[in-house]
């Protein structure tokens, strides 16, 4: 009995000390033209907000729209979106960044000098390219959210 108790406590300690991050599932999209910089919607801002909230994404208000909090798509990719209302349309712009894990890998493989060029707090605007893995996933995720909410959209 004592052995079972010690084993249970050991497992509980190991599980409680293990970090766990939940990543989102991103479906690969092939219908987005290269060079796309924004998603344009004609629905109201509250409907678009609700589409992001349905995915459990935290939002904060900004002038003329909203922005999402940081979203971890995988161990190396961070995503953030900004939505602005303009001329009865909503423009969603995607931003991406790397995580500390990617920067640590750069230090190992390329050295500290090369890694110093990367900032894990920086956000880069996504210009869609099928060959760019991380920015593509960020844009694909935004399109996935919009499609799942059956919102009409176009690309610009």
GUVEXNU-476553 format. One line per field, with one value per residue (C-alpha): x, y negated, z. Coordinates in Angstrom, 1 decimal. Layout:
residues N
u (X,...)
v (Y,...)
w (Z,...)
This chain:
residues 156
u (0.0,2.8,4.6,1.4,1.1,4.8,4.4,1.2,2.9,5.9,3.7,1.7,4.9,6.3,3.0,2.7,6.2,5.9,5.0,2.2,1.3,-1.8,-1.2,-4.0,-4.7,-4.2,-5.6,-3.4,-5.1,-4.2,-6.7,-4.9,-3.0,0.7,1.2,-2.0,-1.7,-5.2,-8.5,-11.5,-15.0,-18.3,-20.0,-20.2,-17.3,-19.2,-19.7,-16.0,-15.1,-17.4,-15.7,-12.3,-13.9,-15.4,-11.8,-11.0,-8.9,-8.6,-9.3,-8.6,-10.2,-8.2,-9.3,-11.6,-11.5,-9.8,-6.6,-6.0,-3.6,-0.6,-1.6,0.9,0.4,3.2,6.5,8.1,5.3,3.4,0.4,-1.6,-4.3,-5.6,-9.0,-10.1,-13.4,-13.2,-15.8,-18.3,-15.6,-13.4,-9.8,-7.9,-4.1,-2.0,1.3,3.8,6.8,9.1,9.3,12.2,12.6,13.4,15.9,17.6,17.9,19.4,22.0,22.9,23.1,24.3,25.8,24.9,25.8,23.2,20.6,21.0,19.3,16.0,13.7,11.1,9.0,8.8,5.8,6.2,3.3,2.4,2.6,1.4,3.8,3.1,6.8,7.2,6.2,5.5,3.8,1.7,0.4,-0.5,-2.6,-4.1,-5.3,-7.1,-8.8,-9.8,-11.5,-13.4,-14.5,-15.6,-17.9,-19.3,-18.3,-17.9,-14.4,-11.9,-8.2,-6.2)
v (0.0,-2.4,-1.6,-2.4,-5.7,-6.6,-5.7,-7.8,-10.8,-10.4,-10.3,-13.3,-15.3,-14.4,-15.3,-18.6,-19.7,-18.9,-22.0,-21.6,-23.9,-23.5,-24.3,-24.9,-22.6,-24.4,-23.0,-23.5,-26.0,-26.0,-28.6,-31.7,-33.7,-34.5,-38.1,-38.3,-40.7,-40.9,-39.2,-41.4,-40.6,-42.3,-41.2,-43.2,-43.4,-41.6,-38.5,-38.5,-38.9,-36.0,-33.8,-34.3,-33.9,-30.6,-29.3,-30.5,-33.4,-36.4,-39.7,-43.3,-46.4,-48.9,-52.0,-50.9,-47.2,-44.5,-42.5,-39.0,-38.0,-35.8,-32.4,-29.5,-27.6,-25.2,-25.1,-27.7,-29.9,-32.7,-34.4,-37.6,-39.2,-42.8,-43.7,-47.2,-48.5,-50.7,-51.6,-49.0,-46.3,-44.5,-44.1,-41.4,-41.6,-38.7,-38.9,-36.2,-35.7,-33.0,-31.5,-31.3,-27.6,-28.6,-31.3,-28.7,-26.3,-29.2,-29.7,-26.0,-25.7,-29.1,-30.7,-33.6,-36.2,-34.9,-34.5,-38.1,-39.2,-37.6,-39.1,-36.8,-39.8,-41.1,-40.8,-40.7,-41.3,-38.2,-38.5,-35.1,-32.8,-29.1,-28.3,-30.2,-27.7,-29.8,-32.9,-30.5,-28.7,-32.0,-33.1,-29.6,-29.6,-33.0,-31.7,-28.5,-30.5,-32.5,-29.5,-27.6,-30.6,-30.6,-34.3,-35.6,-36.9,-37.9,-38.5,-41.6)
w (0.0,0.9,-2.4,-4.3,-2.5,-3.2,-6.8,-7.1,-5.5,-7.8,-10.9,-9.6,-9.1,-12.5,-14.2,-12.3,-13.2,-16.9,-18.9,-21.4,-24.2,-26.3,-30.0,-32.5,-35.4,-38.8,-42.0,-45.1,-47.6,-51.3,-52.5,-51.3,-54.0,-53.4,-52.4,-50.4,-47.4,-46.0,-45.7,-46.5,-45.0,-45.5,-42.3,-39.1,-36.6,-33.8,-36.0,-36.9,-33.2,-32.3,-34.9,-33.1,-29.6,-30.7,-31.1,-27.5,-28.7,-26.5,-28.1,-27.1,-28.6,-30.7,-32.5,-35.3,-34.6,-32.5,-32.2,-30.9,-28.2,-29.1,-30.4,-30.5,-33.7,-33.0,-31.0,-33.2,-34.6,-32.9,-34.6,-34.0,-36.1,-36.3,-37.7,-38.8,-40.1,-43.1,-45.7,-44.5,-44.8,-42.3,-43.1,-41.2,-41.3,-40.0,-38.1,-37.2,-35.0,-33.8,-30.3,-27.9,-28.9,-32.5,-31.4,-29.1,-32.1,-34.1,-31.4,-31.5,-35.3,-36.4,-33.3,-31.0,-33.6,-36.1,-33.4,-32.2,-35.5,-34.3,-31.7,-30.1,-29.2,-32.8,-35.1,-38.9,-41.2,-43.3,-47.1,-48.2,-50.0,-50.3,-49.8,-46.5,-43.8,-40.7,-42.3,-44.5,-41.4,-39.7,-42.8,-43.2,-39.6,-40.1,-43.3,-41.4,-38.6,-41.2,-43.3,-40.2,-39.3,-42.9,-43.4,-46.9,-47.7,-50.3,-50.4,-51.0)
